[in-house]
Amino acid sequence: MTRPSIRPLTPDALLDELAEEIHARPVPGGGSARVLLDGAAAARPDRWADGLVDRLQALSRAVLRVSAWDFLRPASVRLERGRTDPDAFYDDWLDAGALVREVLAPAGAGNPVLPRLWDVETDRAVRAARVELAPGGVVLVDGPLLLGRGLPAEMEIHVSLSAAALARNTPEAEAWTLAAYARYAAEVDPAAFADLVVLADHPDRPALQAR
């Protein structure tokens, strides 16, 4: 079995390579490239997604940022088993069907995308306007526990933390989520099949792992 290559890079160099990898991916005819940036909240996949925007735009790609946190289910469903239930966090929080219906499927077909669906703070639907991207655009979706759900995408990137780094960087108030991430690692093992893995135990000294 071929071992994956691991290359230490500066954060800027790593982002440059991610942007080039995304840019090189084939795009559905008339649609946009759909990229999942998966990682625990403590791994800050949103920061990596933010860092890709300017780089992709410099490659003449229209870019839309979408957060999975804006596609959670209503509190009545999400918190039915309590506010700190790790299995509920794993199984019930993300409205994956809505993410496909409102973002990933239309993006792949070249149709307007709904960038936000649900406001967790107000527990109400967001009145967001649909966004139309030019053909060949890129939709970056970041958030936790995204892989292994069959979400349609041209590229899957996993931002990985070791168990020790994840525990160290997770706020005490969110420590209850660690059991969900442990289950995710055991049942899905996202680093084993993601197209690219960002090793981010030390965010100022990351490494890129490719299969």
N, C-alpha and C positions, 0 to 999 in steps of 0.2 A: 504494500500500500504506500502510495506517495505521500510524504508528510507535507502539510501546508507550509508555504513560505511565510516567514515572519520578518518584517523589515522595520526597524525603528526609524521614525521620521519626526521632524518638527511638526507642530500642529499645522502650520501654514503649508508645508510640503505635503502633508497627508491630505489636507483639503484639496489641494491642487490635483492630487492623484484621483481622489474620489470624483471630482468634477470631470476629469478627463474620462474616467471609466463610465460615468453616467452619459456623457456626451457621445461616447462611442456605441452605446447600446442602440439596437434597432428600435424604431418607434412604430407603433401600429399606424397603418395608413390613414393619414389625416388626423391622427390623435396625438396624445401627449405621452411621454415616458412617465410611468408611475414608479416611484422609488419609495420604499419603506425604510425608514431609519428607526430601528427597533432598539430599545434599551430601557433599563430601569430608570426611574426618575432621577436617582442619584448619579447615573451615568451621563445625564444631560444630553440626550440625543437631540434635543431642540437646539442646543448651541452648535452642534455640528451641522444641523440643517440650516441654521442662520448663516453659518460660515460658507455654505455652498451657494447661496443666492447670488452674490456679486460675481462669483467665479463663473457660474453658469450663464449669467447675463452677459458677461464678457465674451462668452462663446456664442453669443447671439441666440440664446435660448430664453424664451419667456418662462418665468418661474412662478409657481403658486405654492405657498407654504400652507400646510394644513396640519393641525394638531389633533391627535386622537382624543385628547382631553375635551375637545369640543364635540365629540360624538359619543358621549356617555349616555347611558339610559337614565330615565327619570329616577329621582331618589326613591320613589315608591317601589321600584323594581331593584335598583342598585343596592339599596340598604335594607332590603327585606329581611336579611339574615343578620342585621346589625351593621354598625359603622366600621367595625374592625375585624370583619371575618375574611381571612385570606382566601378562602375558596370562593366566596362571593366576588372578591376583587378579581380573581382569576377567571371566573366563569361568567359573571353577570354584569360587570361594569361597562365594558365596551359594547356599543351597539354596532357590531361588525356588519350586520345586514344593512344598516343605514350608511355606513362608511362605503360599502360597495355600491349601493344604490345611488347615493348622492355625489360621490367623489370618483371612485376608481372605475366603475363601469362607464359613466359618461366621459371621463377623461380619456379612456382608451378609445372611445368612439368619436372623439373630437367634438363632444357636446359640452355646453356650459356646466360648470361644477359649482356645487354649494359649498363654500369654504368653512362654514360653521353651522351646526344644527342645534346644539343644546348649551345653555348657559348654566353651569353647575351652581354658581352662586345664587342665582334667582330661581333655579329649577324650572326654567321656562324655555320654550323654543326661541331661538334667535331669529330675528327678521333680517337675515342676511340676503343680499342680492347675489344671484348666480354670476360666476365669473367665466368669461369665455377666453380661452387661451389660443394663441396662434398655433397652427399645425406645427408639430415638432417641439412643443413646449415640454416643460417638466413639472410634475406635481410631486412635491416632497411631503410625505406623511410621516410625522414622528410621533413616538409614544411607546409605552410599555406593552409587552405581551402581544405583539402584533403577528409574529410568525407562527406557522403551524396551523393557521386558521383557513388557509386556502384563499387568502386575499389576492386578487389578481395584481401582478406587478411585473415590471420589466427588470427590476433589480431589488434585492433585499440586502440591507446593510445592518449588521448587528453591532451595537456598541457594548462591549463586554467589560464587566468588572469581575474580579475574583470574588469569592464568597466573603473573604476578609475585607476587601476594599468596599464591597457593597454594604456590609454591616457598618463599617467605619464611617461611610459617607451618607448613610440614611439617617435623617433626623429621628430622635427618640420617639416623637409622636407618630412616625410612620413605620416604626420597627415591626409592627404587626404585618406589614406587606412582605417581609423577608421570607416567610413561609411560602407565599405565592410564587416568589421568584425562584425559590429552591425547587418547587414543584415544576415550574416552567423549565428549569435546567434539566431536571430528571426526565420529564415526559416529552419535551420538545427538543431539547438540546440545540438551540438556535445557532450556536457557533459551528455546529457540524454541517449545516446545509446552507447558511447564508452565503450569498455571492462574495461578500467581503466582510471581514470582522475587524473592527477598531478595538484594539486592546488599550483600555483607558484607565487602568489603575492609577497611572500618573498622567493626568491630562496635559501637562506641559511636556511630557516625554512619551507620547503615544507610539503605538506600532500598528502596522497594517498587516493583516493576515489574509491571504488569498488561497482559495482552494486550487 
